[in-house]
């Protein structure tokens, strides 16, 4: 255990921004540089896993931004959908624009919140990646901004090969998958050093990535 001493946080607006506070816990303010420069380095940390319900709630409780880095070649959750089966058969996926997910994105975007993704694509792309490229147009219509990077460029930039959401530049939701591409868990990371690194990854990925429509025009049409 590390005991931190600092000024007690009393500002109600700042307190309202705190998340995952347990009963009996309080908050003190310490300089960010103190945590970054002097926090213990060789500590085995137990992963903090949250439920899928808690993860879903983060998309409503965020204050301003949610950024996703997508690096996998396929997702089992996609492959189980009717839209994926239609796309794989060469048919129009018939994207739904008024389901619960779309309504939520549209509502949150209307509040001024930004939802951004950078997707990594192989060359040649997998079927799952082509499906998500088609999906990008649907997502953009409900408020998401999606860009793409070829995997070779992502490797050149040193981007991590992991899937994660970064909320409000403060907390990471790291997604864990099994060998069958099923999402098995969500790990909550608030360590300031890791969050700062995730912000650097986001900035580099976003700077070099290409908007999905422009990128899609450059992808060969044959599978």
mmCIF file of the C-alpha atoms, coordinates in Angstrom:
data_MODEL
# 
_entry.id   MODEL 
# 
loop_
_atom_site.group_PDB 
_atom_site.id 
_atom_site.type_symbol 
_atom_site.label_atom_id 
_atom_site.label_alt_id 
_atom_site.label_comp_id 
_atom_site.label_asym_id 
_atom_site.label_entity_id 
_atom_site.label_seq_id 
_atom_site.pdbx_PDB_ins_code 
_atom_site.Cartn_x 
_atom_site.Cartn_y 
_atom_site.Cartn_z 
_atom_site.occupancy 
_atom_site.B_iso_or_equiv 
_atom_site.pdbx_formal_charge 
_atom_site.auth_seq_id 
_atom_site.auth_comp_id 
_atom_site.auth_asym_id 
_atom_site.auth_atom_id 
_atom_site.pdbx_PDB_model_num 
ATOM 1   C CA . UNK A 1 1   ? 0.000   0.000   0.000   1.00 0.00 ? 1   UNK A CA 1 
ATOM 2   C CA . UNK A 1 2   ? 1.157   3.550   -0.783  1.00 0.00 ? 2   UNK A CA 1 
ATOM 3   C CA . UNK A 1 3   ? -0.260  6.385   1.322   1.00 0.00 ? 3   UNK A CA 1 
ATOM 4   C CA . UNK A 1 4   ? -0.585  9.666   -0.573  1.00 0.00 ? 4   UNK A CA 1 
ATOM 5   C CA . UNK A 1 5   ? -0.772  12.998  1.210   1.00 0.00 ? 5   UNK A CA 1 
ATOM 6   C CA . UNK A 1 6   ? -2.329  16.012  -0.468  1.00 0.00 ? 6   UNK A CA 1 
ATOM 7   C CA . UNK A 1 7   ? -4.973  18.722  -0.316  1.00 0.00 ? 7   UNK A CA 1 
ATOM 8   C CA . UNK A 1 8   ? -8.488  17.383  0.161   1.00 0.00 ? 8   UNK A CA 1 
ATOM 9   C CA . UNK A 1 9   ? -10.647 17.846  -2.937  1.00 0.00 ? 9   UNK A CA 1 
ATOM 10  C CA . UNK A 1 10  ? -13.723 19.871  -1.985  1.00 0.00 ? 10  UNK A CA 1 
ATOM 11  C CA . UNK A 1 11  ? -14.773 21.392  -5.306  1.00 0.00 ? 11  UNK A CA 1 
ATOM 12  C CA . UNK A 1 12  ? -18.137 19.790  -6.100  1.00 0.00 ? 12  UNK A CA 1 
ATOM 13  C CA . UNK A 1 13  ? -17.609 19.941  -9.872  1.00 0.00 ? 13  UNK A CA 1 
ATOM 14  C CA . UNK A 1 14  ? -14.327 18.059  -9.550  1.00 0.00 ? 14  UNK A CA 1 
ATOM 15  C CA . UNK A 1 15  ? -15.870 15.517  -7.172  1.00 0.00 ? 15  UNK A CA 1 
ATOM 16  C CA . UNK A 1 16  ? -18.696 14.946  -9.655  1.00 0.00 ? 16  UNK A CA 1 
ATOM 17  C CA . UNK A 1 17  ? -16.141 13.871  -12.264 1.00 0.00 ? 17  UNK A CA 1 
ATOM 18  C CA . UNK A 1 18  ? -14.745 11.061  -10.106 1.00 0.00 ? 18  UNK A CA 1 
ATOM 19  C CA . UNK A 1 19  ? -15.634 7.537   -11.186 1.00 0.00 ? 19  UNK A CA 1 
ATOM 20  C CA . UNK A 1 20  ? -15.561 4.140   -9.461  1.00 0.00 ? 20  UNK A CA 1 
ATOM 21  C CA . UNK A 1 21  ? -15.230 5.628   -5.974  1.00 0.00 ? 21  UNK A CA 1 
ATOM 22  C CA . UNK A 1 22  ? -15.784 2.986   -3.304  1.00 0.00 ? 22  UNK A CA 1 
ATOM 23  C CA . UNK A 1 23  ? -17.691 3.641   -0.051  1.00 0.00 ? 23  UNK A CA 1 
ATOM 24  C CA . UNK A 1 24  ? -15.386 5.215   2.522   1.00 0.00 ? 24  UNK A CA 1 
ATOM 25  C CA . UNK A 1 25  ? -12.923 6.564   -0.056  1.00 0.00 ? 25  UNK A CA 1 
ATOM 26  C CA . UNK A 1 26  ? -12.020 10.240  -0.363  1.00 0.00 ? 26  UNK A CA 1 
ATOM 27  C CA . UNK A 1 27  ? -9.940  12.266  -2.811  1.00 0.00 ? 27  UNK A CA 1 
ATOM 28  C CA . UNK A 1 28  ? -6.793  14.361  -2.450  1.00 0.00 ? 28  UNK A CA 1 
ATOM 29  C CA . UNK A 1 29  ? -5.007  16.434  -5.078  1.00 0.00 ? 29  UNK A CA 1 
ATOM 30  C CA . UNK A 1 30  ? -1.371  15.671  -5.890  1.00 0.00 ? 30  UNK A CA 1 
ATOM 31  C CA . UNK A 1 31  ? 0.771   16.965  -8.790  1.00 0.00 ? 31  UNK A CA 1 
ATOM 32  C CA . UNK A 1 32  ? 0.602   14.702  -11.854 1.00 0.00 ? 32  UNK A CA 1 
ATOM 33  C CA . UNK A 1 33  ? 4.394   14.831  -12.180 1.00 0.00 ? 33  UNK A CA 1 
ATOM 34  C CA . UNK A 1 34  ? 4.701   13.298  -8.706  1.00 0.00 ? 34  UNK A CA 1 
ATOM 35  C CA . UNK A 1 35  ? 2.817   10.195  -9.798  1.00 0.00 ? 35  UNK A CA 1 
ATOM 36  C CA . UNK A 1 36  ? 4.601   9.982   -13.138 1.00 0.00 ? 36  UNK A CA 1 
ATOM 37  C CA . UNK A 1 37  ? 8.130   10.425  -11.763 1.00 0.00 ? 37  UNK A CA 1 
ATOM 38  C CA . UNK A 1 38  ? 7.989   8.836   -8.346  1.00 0.00 ? 38  UNK A CA 1 
ATOM 39  C CA . UNK A 1 39  ? 5.299   6.151   -8.443  1.00 0.00 ? 39  UNK A CA 1 
ATOM 40  C CA . UNK A 1 40  ? 6.618   2.623   -7.707  1.00 0.00 ? 40  UNK A CA 1 
ATOM 41  C CA . UNK A 1 41  ? 7.746   0.945   -10.934 1.00 0.00 ? 41  UNK A CA 1 
ATOM 42  C CA . UNK A 1 42  ? 8.217   -2.669  -9.919  1.00 0.00 ? 42  UNK A CA 1 
ATOM 43  C CA . UNK A 1 43  ? 4.788   -3.389  -8.516  1.00 0.00 ? 43  UNK A CA 1 
ATOM 44  C CA . UNK A 1 44  ? 2.619   -6.324  -9.485  1.00 0.00 ? 44  UNK A CA 1 
ATOM 45  C CA . UNK A 1 45  ? -0.809  -4.798  -9.981  1.00 0.00 ? 45  UNK A CA 1 
ATOM 46  C CA . UNK A 1 46  ? -3.956  -6.849  -9.921  1.00 0.00 ? 46  UNK A CA 1 
ATOM 47  C CA . UNK A 1 47  ? -6.017  -6.106  -13.047 1.00 0.00 ? 47  UNK A CA 1 
ATOM 48  C CA . UNK A 1 48  ? -9.202  -4.192  -12.291 1.00 0.00 ? 48  UNK A CA 1 
ATOM 49  C CA . UNK A 1 49  ? -11.944 -5.872  -14.306 1.00 0.00 ? 49  UNK A CA 1 
ATOM 50  C CA . UNK A 1 50  ? -15.369 -4.307  -14.758 1.00 0.00 ? 50  UNK A CA 1 
ATOM 51  C CA . UNK A 1 51  ? -18.615 -5.843  -15.926 1.00 0.00 ? 51  UNK A CA 1 
ATOM 52  C CA . UNK A 1 52  ? -19.901 -5.375  -19.456 1.00 0.00 ? 52  UNK A CA 1 
ATOM 53  C CA . UNK A 1 53  ? -22.777 -3.341  -17.965 1.00 0.00 ? 53  UNK A CA 1 
ATOM 54  C CA . UNK A 1 54  ? -20.303 -0.970  -16.297 1.00 0.00 ? 54  UNK A CA 1 
ATOM 55  C CA . UNK A 1 55  ? -18.393 -0.737  -19.570 1.00 0.00 ? 55  UNK A CA 1 
ATOM 56  C CA . UNK A 1 56  ? -21.559 0.182   -21.461 1.00 0.00 ? 56  UNK A CA 1 
ATOM 57  C CA . UNK A 1 57  ? -22.330 2.884   -18.904 1.00 0.00 ? 57  UNK A CA 1 
ATOM 58  C CA . UNK A 1 58  ? -18.982 4.564   -19.614 1.00 0.00 ? 58  UNK A CA 1 
ATOM 59  C CA . UNK A 1 59  ? -20.275 5.620   -23.037 1.00 0.00 ? 59  UNK A CA 1 
ATOM 60  C CA . UNK A 1 60  ? -22.971 7.699   -21.322 1.00 0.00 ? 60  UNK A CA 1 
ATOM 61  C CA . UNK A 1 61  ? -20.997 8.992   -18.338 1.00 0.00 ? 61  UNK A CA 1 
ATOM 62  C CA . UNK A 1 62  ? -17.996 10.259  -20.363 1.00 0.00 ? 62  UNK A CA 1 
ATOM 63  C CA . UNK A 1 63  ? -17.555 14.017  -20.325 1.00 0.00 ? 63  UNK A CA 1 
ATOM 64  C CA . UNK A 1 64  ? -16.114 14.878  -23.736 1.00 0.00 ? 64  UNK A CA 1 
ATOM 65  C CA . UNK A 1 65  ? -14.223 12.202  -25.725 1.00 0.00 ? 65  UNK A CA 1 
ATOM 66  C CA . UNK A 1 66  ? -14.027 8.485   -26.341 1.00 0.00 ? 66  UNK A CA 1 
ATOM 67  C CA . UNK A 1 67  ? -11.263 7.151   -28.588 1.00 0.00 ? 67  UNK A CA 1 
ATOM 68  C CA . UNK A 1 68  ? -10.884 3.547   -29.768 1.00 0.00 ? 68  UNK A CA 1 
ATOM 69  C CA . UNK A 1 69  ? -7.818  1.899   -31.266 1.00 0.00 ? 69  UNK A CA 1 
ATOM 70  C CA . UNK A 1 70  ? -8.871  -1.272  -33.136 1.00 0.00 ? 70  UNK A CA 1 
ATOM 71  C CA . UNK A 1 71  ? -6.076  -3.607  -34.141 1.00 0.00 ? 71  UNK A CA 1 
ATOM 72  C CA . UNK A 1 72  ? -7.608  -7.062  -34.477 1.00 0.00 ? 72  UNK A CA 1 
ATOM 73  C CA . UNK A 1 73  ? -8.173  -8.868  -37.770 1.00 0.00 ? 73  UNK A CA 1 
ATOM 74  C CA . UNK A 1 74  ? -11.671 -10.052 -36.891 1.00 0.00 ? 74  UNK A CA 1 
ATOM 75  C CA . UNK A 1 75  ? -14.255 -9.977  -34.098 1.00 0.00 ? 75  UNK A CA 1 
ATOM 76  C CA . UNK A 1 76  ? -16.491 -12.898 -33.235 1.00 0.00 ? 76  UNK A CA 1 
ATOM 77  C CA . UNK A 1 77  ? -19.311 -10.559 -32.242 1.00 0.00 ? 77  UNK A CA 1 
ATOM 78  C CA . UNK A 1 78  ? -19.373 -9.232  -35.820 1.00 0.00 ? 78  UNK A CA 1 
ATOM 79  C CA . UNK A 1 79  ? -19.381 -12.681 -37.358 1.00 0.00 ? 79  UNK A CA 1 
ATOM 80  C CA . UNK A 1 80  ? -22.545 -13.641 -35.452 1.00 0.00 ? 80  UNK A CA 1 
ATOM 81  C CA . UNK A 1 81  ? -24.622 -10.825 -36.935 1.00 0.00 ? 81  UNK A CA 1 
ATOM 82  C CA . UNK A 1 82  ? -27.037 -10.869 -39.848 1.00 0.00 ? 82  UNK A CA 1 
ATOM 83  C CA . UNK A 1 83  ? -25.273 -7.886  -41.390 1.00 0.00 ? 83  UNK A CA 1 
ATOM 84  C CA . UNK A 1 84  ? -21.978 -9.807  -41.443 1.00 0.00 ? 84  UNK A CA 1 
ATOM 85  C CA . UNK A 1 85  ? -23.572 -12.852 -43.089 1.00 0.00 ? 85  UNK A CA 1 
ATOM 86  C CA . UNK A 1 86  ? -25.126 -10.651 -45.766 1.00 0.00 ? 86  UNK A CA 1 
ATOM 87  C CA . UNK A 1 87  ? -21.847 -8.815  -46.365 1.00 0.00 ? 87  UNK A CA 1 
ATOM 88  C CA . UNK A 1 88  ? -19.919 -12.099 -46.610 1.00 0.00 ? 88  UNK A CA 1 
ATOM 89  C CA . UNK A 1 89  ? -22.445 -13.276 -49.212 1.00 0.00 ? 89  UNK A CA 1 
ATOM 90  C CA . UNK A 1 90  ? -21.859 -10.168 -51.332 1.00 0.00 ? 90  UNK A CA 1 
ATOM 91  C CA . UNK A 1 91  ? -25.165 -8.537  -50.361 1.00 0.00 ? 91  UNK A CA 1 
ATOM 92  C CA . UNK A 1 92  ? -26.043 -5.145  -48.925 1.00 0.00 ? 92  UNK A CA 1 
ATOM 93  C CA . UNK A 1 93  ? -25.602 -5.506  -45.127 1.00 0.00 ? 93  UNK A CA 1 
ATOM 94  C CA . UNK A 1 94  ? -28.738 -3.400  -44.600 1.00 0.00 ? 94  UNK A CA 1 
ATOM 95  C CA . UNK A 1 95  ? -27.334 -1.408  -41.704 1.00 0.00 ? 95  UNK A CA 1 
ATOM 96  C CA . UNK A 1 96  ? -29.811 -0.368  -39.021 1.00 0.00 ? 96  UNK A CA 1 
ATOM 97  C CA . UNK A 1 97  ? -29.714 3.326   -38.112 1.00 0.00 ? 97  UNK A CA 1 
ATOM 98  C CA . UNK A 1 98  ? -32.368 3.368   -35.389 1.00 0.00 ? 98  UNK A CA 1 
ATOM 99  C CA . UNK A 1 99  ? -31.420 0.552   -33.039 1.00 0.00 ? 99  UNK A CA 1 
ATOM 100 C CA . UNK A 1 100 ? -30.517 1.188   -29.382 1.00 0.00 ? 100 UNK A CA 1 
ATOM 101 C CA . UNK A 1 101 ? -26.785 1.532   -30.113 1.00 0.00 ? 101 UNK A CA 1 
ATOM 102 C CA . UNK A 1 102 ? -27.320 4.080   -32.885 1.00 0.00 ? 102 UNK A CA 1 
ATOM 103 C CA . UNK A 1 103 ? -29.791 6.093   -30.820 1.00 0.00 ? 103 UNK A CA 1 
ATOM 104 C CA . UNK A 1 104 ? -27.354 6.254   -27.910 1.00 0.00 ? 104 UNK A CA 1 
ATOM 105 C CA . UNK A 1 105 ? -24.444 7.400   -30.112 1.00 0.00 ? 105 UNK A CA 1 
ATOM 106 C CA . UNK A 1 106 ? -26.633 10.004  -31.758 1.00 0.00 ? 106 UNK A CA 1 
ATOM 107 C CA . UNK A 1 107 ? -27.894 11.316  -28.414 1.00 0.00 ? 107 UNK A CA 1 
ATOM 108 C CA . UNK A 1 108 ? -24.428 11.533  -26.869 1.00 0.00 ? 108 UNK A CA 1 
ATOM 109 C CA . UNK A 1 109 ? -22.971 13.168  -29.982 1.00 0.00 ? 109 UNK A CA 1 
ATOM 110 C CA . UNK A 1 110 ? -25.757 15.760  -29.879 1.00 0.00 ? 110 UNK A CA 1 
ATOM 111 C CA . UNK A 1 111 ? -24.466 16.707  -26.417 1.00 0.00 ? 111 UNK A CA 1 
ATOM 112 C CA . UNK A 1 112 ? -21.120 17.645  -27.987 1.00 0.00 ? 112 UNK A CA 1 
ATOM 113 C CA . UNK A 1 113 ? -19.251 14.462  -27.060 1.00 0.00 ? 113 UNK A CA 1 
ATOM 114 C CA . UNK A 1 114 ? -16.777 13.090  -29.615 1.00 0.00 ? 114 UNK A CA 1 
ATOM 115 C CA . UNK A 1 115 ? -16.483 9.430   -30.572 1.00 0.00 ? 115 UNK A CA 1 
ATOM 116 C CA . UNK A 1 116 ? -13.384 8.603   -32.606 1.00 0.00 ? 116 UNK A CA 1 
ATOM 117 C CA . UNK A 1 117 ? -11.753 5.405   -33.848 1.00 0.00 ? 117 UNK A CA 1 
ATOM 118 C CA . UNK A 1 118 ? -8.579  4.459   -35.645 1.00 0.00 ? 118 UNK A CA 1 
ATOM 119 C CA . UNK A 1 119 ? -8.807  1.037   -37.241 1.00 0.00 ? 119 UNK A CA 1 
ATOM 120 C CA . UNK A 1 120 ? -5.745  -0.900  -38.359 1.00 0.00 ? 120 UNK A CA 1 
ATOM 121 C CA . UNK A 1 121 ? -6.064  -2.785  -41.652 1.00 0.00 ? 121 UNK A CA 1 
ATOM 122 C CA . UNK A 1 122 ? -3.913  -5.542  -43.111 1.00 0.00 ? 122 UNK A CA 1 
ATOM 123 C CA . UNK A 1 123 ? -2.838  -5.640  -46.739 1.00 0.00 ? 123 UNK A CA 1 
ATOM 124 C CA . UNK A 1 124 ? -4.653  -7.547  -48.118 1.00 0.00 ? 124 UNK A CA 1 
ATOM 125 C CA . UNK A 1 125 ? -7.569  -6.903  -45.732 1.00 0.00 ? 125 UNK A CA 1 
ATOM 126 C CA . UNK A 1 126 ? -9.386  -9.725  -43.972 1.00 0.00 ? 126 UNK A CA 1 
ATOM 127 C CA . UNK A 1 127 ? -13.098 -10.205 -44.549 1.00 0.00 ? 127 UNK A CA 1 
ATOM 128 C CA . UNK A 1 128 ? -13.739 -8.897  -41.049 1.00 0.00 ? 128 UNK A CA 1 
ATOM 129 C CA . UNK A 1 129 ? -11.773 -5.732  -41.785 1.00 0.00 ? 129 UNK A CA 1 
ATOM 130 C CA . UNK A 1 130 ? -13.649 -5.161  -45.043 1.00 0.00 ? 130 UNK A CA 1 
ATOM 131 C CA . UNK A 1 131 ? -16.900 -5.574  -43.152 1.00 0.00 ? 131 UNK A CA 1 
ATOM 132 C CA . UNK A 1 132 ? -15.888 -2.914  -40.632 1.00 0.00 ? 132 UNK A CA 1 
ATOM 133 C CA . UNK A 1 133 ? -14.804 -0.566  -43.425 1.00 0.00 ? 133 UNK A CA 1 
ATOM 134 C CA . UNK A 1 134 ? -18.332 -0.840  -44.817 1.00 0.00 ? 134 UNK A CA 1 
ATOM 135 C CA . UNK A 1 135 ? -19.653 -0.375  -41.286 1.00 0.00 ? 135 UNK A CA 1 
ATOM 136 C CA . UNK A 1 136 ? -17.711 2.885   -40.892 1.00 0.00 ? 136 UNK A CA 1 
ATOM 137 C CA . UNK A 1 137 ? -20.224 4.753   -43.039 1.00 0.00 ? 137 UNK A CA 1 
ATOM 138 C CA . UNK A 1 138 ? -23.078 3.607   -40.753 1.00 0.00 ? 138 UNK A CA 1 
ATOM 139 C CA . UNK A 1 139 ? -21.173 4.677   -37.646 1.00 0.00 ? 139 UNK A CA 1 
ATOM 140 C CA . UNK A 1 140 ? -20.319 8.066   -39.137 1.00 0.00 ? 140 UNK A CA 1 
ATOM 141 C CA . UNK A 1 141 ? -24.016 8.777   -39.664 1.00 0.00 ? 141 UNK A CA 1 
ATOM 142 C CA . UNK A 1 142 ? -24.674 8.519   -35.931 1.00 0.00 ? 142 UNK A CA 1 
ATOM 143 C CA . UNK A 1 143 ? -21.755 10.655  -34.801 1.00 0.00 ? 143 UNK A CA 1 
ATOM 144 C CA . UNK A 1 144 ? -18.517 8.665   -34.941 1.00 0.00 ? 144 UNK A CA 1 
ATOM 145 C CA . UNK A 1 145 ? -15.393 9.839   -36.760 1.00 0.00 ? 145 UNK A CA 1 
ATOM 146 C CA . UNK A 1 146 ? -13.419 6.862   -38.075 1.00 0.00 ? 146 UNK A CA 1 
ATOM 147 C CA . UNK A 1 147 ? -9.959  6.806   -39.629 1.00 0.00 ? 147 UNK A CA 1 
ATOM 148 C CA . UNK A 1 148 ? -7.715  4.040   -40.930 1.00 0.00 ? 148 UNK A CA 1 
ATOM 149 C CA . UNK A 1 149 ? -4.057  3.028   -40.922 1.00 0.00 ? 149 UNK A CA 1 
ATOM 150 C CA . UNK A 1 150 ? -2.353  0.215   -42.790 1.00 0.00 ? 150 UNK A CA 1 
ATOM 151 C CA . UNK A 1 151 ? -0.743  -2.203  -40.340 1.00 0.00 ? 151 UNK A CA 1 
ATOM 152 C CA . UNK A 1 152 ? 2.719   -1.548  -41.754 1.00 0.00 ? 152 UNK A CA 1 
ATOM 153 C CA . UNK A 1 153 ? 2.308   2.148   -40.900 1.00 0.00 ? 153 UNK A CA 1 
ATOM 154 C CA . UNK A 1 154 ? 1.015   1.326   -37.422 1.00 0.00 ? 154 UNK A CA 1 
ATOM 155 C CA . UNK A 1 155 ? 4.064   -0.856  -36.813 1.00 0.00 ? 155 UNK A CA 1 
ATOM 156 C CA . UNK A 1 156 ? 6.351   1.902   -38.064 1.00 0.00 ? 156 UNK A CA 1 
ATOM 157 C CA . UNK A 1 157 ? 4.752   4.284   -35.573 1.00 0.00 ? 157 UNK A CA 1 
ATOM 158 C CA . UNK A 1 158 ? 5.171   1.761   -32.772 1.00 0.00 ? 158 UNK A CA 1 
ATOM 159 C CA . UNK A 1 159 ? 1.456   1.565   -31.992 1.00 0.00 ? 159 UNK A CA 1 
ATOM 160 C CA . UNK A 1 160 ? 0.487   -1.202  -29.547 1.00 0.00 ? 160 UNK A CA 1 
ATOM 161 C CA . UNK A 1 161 ? -1.299  -4.286  -30.854 1.00 0.00 ? 161 UNK A CA 1 
ATOM 162 C CA . UNK A 1 162 ? -4.212  -4.005  -28.482 1.00 0.00 ? 162 UNK A CA 1 
ATOM 163 C CA . UNK A 1 163 ? -7.814  -2.932  -28.546 1.00 0.00 ? 163 UNK A CA 1 
ATOM 164 C CA . UNK A 1 164 ? -8.761  -0.243  -26.058 1.00 0.00 ? 164 UNK A CA 1 
ATOM 165 C CA . UNK A 1 165 ? -11.025 2.728   -25.453 1.00 0.00 ? 165 UNK A CA 1 
ATOM 166 C CA . UNK A 1 166 ? -9.599  5.924   -23.959 1.00 0.00 ? 166 UNK A CA 1 
ATOM 167 C CA . UNK A 1 167 ? -12.241 7.974   -22.142 1.00 0.00 ? 167 UNK A CA 1 
ATOM 168 C CA . UNK A 1 168 ? -11.772 11.697  -21.502 1.00 0.00 ? 168 UNK A CA 1 
ATOM 169 C CA . UNK A 1 169 ? -7.966  11.263  -21.679 1.00 0.00 ? 169 UNK A CA 1 
ATOM 170 C CA . UNK A 1 170 ? -8.245  9.911   -18.122 1.00 0.00 ? 170 UNK A CA 1 
ATOM 171 C CA . UNK A 1 171 ? -9.110  6.235   -18.101 1.00 0.00 ? 171 UNK A CA 1 
ATOM 172 C CA . UNK A 1 172 ? -8.422  3.255   -20.371 1.00 0.00 ? 172 UNK A CA 1 
ATOM 173 C CA . UNK A 1 173 ? -10.816 0.385   -20.975 1.00 0.00 ? 173 UNK A CA 1 
ATOM 174 C CA . UNK A 1 174 ? -8.542  -2.392  -22.279 1.00 0.00 ? 174 UNK A CA 1 
ATOM 175 C CA . UNK A 1 175 ? -10.451 -5.108  -24.121 1.00 0.00 ? 175 UNK A CA 1 
ATOM 176 C CA . UNK A 1 176 ? -9.419  -8.738  -23.656 1.00 0.00 ? 176 UNK A CA 1 
ATOM 177 C CA . UNK A 1 177 ? -10.166 -11.392 -26.306 1.00 0.00 ? 177 UNK A CA 1 
ATOM 178 C CA . UNK A 1 178 ? -9.701  -15.153 -26.456 1.00 0.00 ? 178 UNK A CA 1 
ATOM 179 C CA . UNK A 1 179 ? -8.303  -17.273 -29.293 1.00 0.00 ? 179 UNK A CA 1 
ATOM 180 C CA . UNK A 1 180 ? -11.764 -17.387 -30.920 1.00 0.00 ? 180 UNK A CA 1 
ATOM 181 C CA . UNK A 1 181 ? -11.939 -13.571 -31.094 1.00 0.00 ? 181 UNK A CA 1 
ATOM 182 C CA . UNK A 1 182 ? -14.628 -13.370 -28.390 1.00 0.00 ? 182 UNK A CA 1 
ATOM 183 C CA . UNK A 1 183 ? -14.513 -10.436 -25.994 1.00 0.00 ? 183 UNK A CA 1 
ATOM 184 C CA . UNK A 1 184 ? -13.868 -11.986 -22.580 1.00 0.00 ? 184 UNK A CA 1 
ATOM 185 C CA . UNK A 1 185 ? -13.332 -9.008  -20.299 1.00 0.00 ? 185 UNK A CA 1 
ATOM 186 C CA . UNK A 1 186 ? -12.737 -5.285  -19.870 1.00 0.00 ? 186 UNK A CA 1 
ATOM 187 C CA . UNK A 1 187 ? -9.838  -4.039  -17.757 1.00 0.00 ? 187 UNK A CA 1 
ATOM 188 C CA . UNK A 1 188 ? -10.015 -0.562  -16.249 1.00 0.00 ? 188 UNK A CA 1 
ATOM 189 C CA . UNK A 1 189 ? -6.664  1.289   -16.183 1.00 0.00 ? 189 UNK A CA 1 
ATOM 190 C CA . UNK A 1 190 ? -6.217  4.641   -14.447 1.00 0.00 ? 190 UNK A CA 1 
ATOM 191 C CA . UNK A 1 191 ? -2.447  4.591   -13.902 1.00 0.00 ? 191 UNK A CA 1 
ATOM 192 C CA . UNK A 1 192 ? -1.338  8.094   -15.032 1.00 0.00 ? 192 UNK A CA 1 
ATOM 193 C CA . UNK A 1 193 ? 1.776   6.810   -16.815 1.00 0.00 ? 193 UNK A CA 1 
ATOM 194 C CA . UNK A 1 194 ? -0.231  4.340   -18.903 1.00 0.00 ? 194 UNK A CA 1 
ATOM 195 C CA . UNK A 1 195 ? -2.943  6.916   -19.569 1.00 0.00 ? 195 UNK A CA 1 
ATOM 196 C CA . UNK A 1 196 ? -0.342  9.451   -20.718 1.00 0.00 ? 196 UNK A CA 1 
ATOM 197 C CA . UNK A 1 197 ? 1.112   6.829   -23.068 1.00 0.00 ? 197 UNK A CA 1 
ATOM 198 C CA . UNK A 1 198 ? -2.380  6.061   -24.412 1.00 0.00 ? 198 UNK A CA 1 
ATOM 199 C CA . UNK A 1 199 ? -2.866  9.767   -25.146 1.00 0.00 ? 199 UNK A CA 1 
ATOM 200 C CA . UNK A 1 200 ? 0.395   9.797   -27.096 1.00 0.00 ? 200 UNK A CA 1 
ATOM 201 C CA . UNK A 1 201 ? -0.715  6.712   -29.041 1.00 0.00 ? 201 UNK A CA 1 
ATOM 202 C CA . UNK A 1 202 ? -4.059  8.348   -29.825 1.00 0.00 ? 202 UNK A CA 1 
ATOM 203 C CA . UNK A 1 203 ? -2.440  11.550  -31.055 1.00 0.00 ? 203 UNK A CA 1 
ATOM 204 C CA . UNK A 1 204 ? 0.028   9.735   -33.309 1.00 0.00 ? 204 UNK A CA 1 
ATOM 205 C CA . UNK A 1 205 ? -2.577  7.337   -34.696 1.00 0.00 ? 205 UNK A CA 1 
ATOM 206 C CA . UNK A 1 206 ? -5.084  10.114  -35.378 1.00 0.00 ? 206 UNK A CA 1 
ATOM 207 C CA . UNK A 1 207 ? -2.489  12.338  -37.048 1.00 0.00 ? 207 UNK A CA 1 
ATOM 208 C CA . UNK A 1 208 ? -1.312  9.719   -39.520 1.00 0.00 ? 208 UNK A CA 1 
ATOM 209 C CA . UNK A 1 209 ? -4.605  7.913   -40.131 1.00 0.00 ? 209 UNK A CA 1 
ATOM 210 C CA . UNK A 1 210 ? -6.819  8.556   -43.166 1.00 0.00 ? 210 UNK A CA 1 
ATOM 211 C CA . UNK A 1 211 ? -10.576 9.329   -43.013 1.00 0.00 ? 211 UNK A CA 1 
ATOM 212 C CA . UNK A 1 212 ? -12.534 6.183   -43.814 1.00 0.00 ? 212 UNK A CA 1 
ATOM 213 C CA . UNK A 1 213 ? -14.081 7.372   -47.089 1.00 0.00 ? 213 UNK A CA 1 
ATOM 214 C CA . UNK A 1 214 ? -10.723 8.403   -48.523 1.00 0.00 ? 214 UNK A CA 1 
ATOM 215 C CA . UNK A 1 215 ? -9.077  5.242   -47.253 1.00 0.00 ? 215 UNK A CA 1 
ATOM 216 C CA . UNK A 1 216 ? -11.851 3.031   -48.638 1.00 0.00 ? 216 UNK A CA 1 
ATOM 217 C CA . UNK A 1 217 ? -11.281 4.451   -52.115 1.00 0.00 ? 217 UNK A CA 1 
ATOM 218 C CA . UNK A 1 218 ? -7.694  3.196   -51.954 1.00 0.00 ? 218 UNK A CA 1 
ATOM 219 C CA . UNK A 1 219 ? -8.557  -0.368  -50.873 1.00 0.00 ? 219 UNK A CA 1 
ATOM 220 C CA . UNK A 1 220 ? -8.771  -2.912  -53.737 1.00 0.00 ? 220 UNK A CA 1 
ATOM 221 C CA . UNK A 1 221 ? -12.362 -4.016  -54.251 1.00 0.00 ? 221 UNK A CA 1 
ATOM 222 C CA . UNK A 1 222 ? -11.670 -7.734  -54.772 1.00 0.00 ? 222 UNK A CA 1 
ATOM 223 C CA . UNK A 1 223 ? -11.385 -9.882  -51.631 1.00 0.00 ? 223 UNK A CA 1 
# 
